[in-house]
């Protein structure tokens, strides 16, 4: 049994723990230890996530199983085009993978996007991440490649889009 609720500043520690436990097994084989450590420090610093939540820069949805947060998604309108929503983050604890929680969270974000009157949802995924095939099964298609500088490192991504 699970429930989904909106994340608050009180959930920052849980969000950071899920990110930490998910990033290492997902990204270390792709990016290496140094880059993962750097990106976690840069992208998942407590003050940055707190600001995203508190200032409503991104809406966080937490999936709760057995009273504990085990997965989260974060989304917002795209800065450059408010008619398109962007799924910024989607992470499920490794022990929960295969339970369908990623699909449940994507569908929840898609429903929120539709409720906002928008019909397009974008996301970025590392070009070597196995999650790409999952997103394709969820109806996303690659629309272009994007290389994003993060300090001395690069995120080599596909931008994927789903019409809702």
Secondary structure as UniProt FT lines:
FT   STRAND          2..6
FT   HELIX           9..11
FT   HELIX           12..31
FT   HELIX           33..43
FT   HELIX           46..54
FT   TURN            55..56
FT   STRAND          59..65
FT   TURN            66..67
FT   STRAND          68..77
FT   TURN            82..83
FT   STRAND          84..92
FT   HELIX           94..96
FT   TURN            97..98
FT   HELIX           101..115
FT   TURN            116..117
FT   STRAND          120..126
FT   TURN            127..128
FT   HELIX           131..137
FT   TURN            138..139
FT   STRAND          141..150
FT   TURN            151..152
FT   STRAND          153..163
//
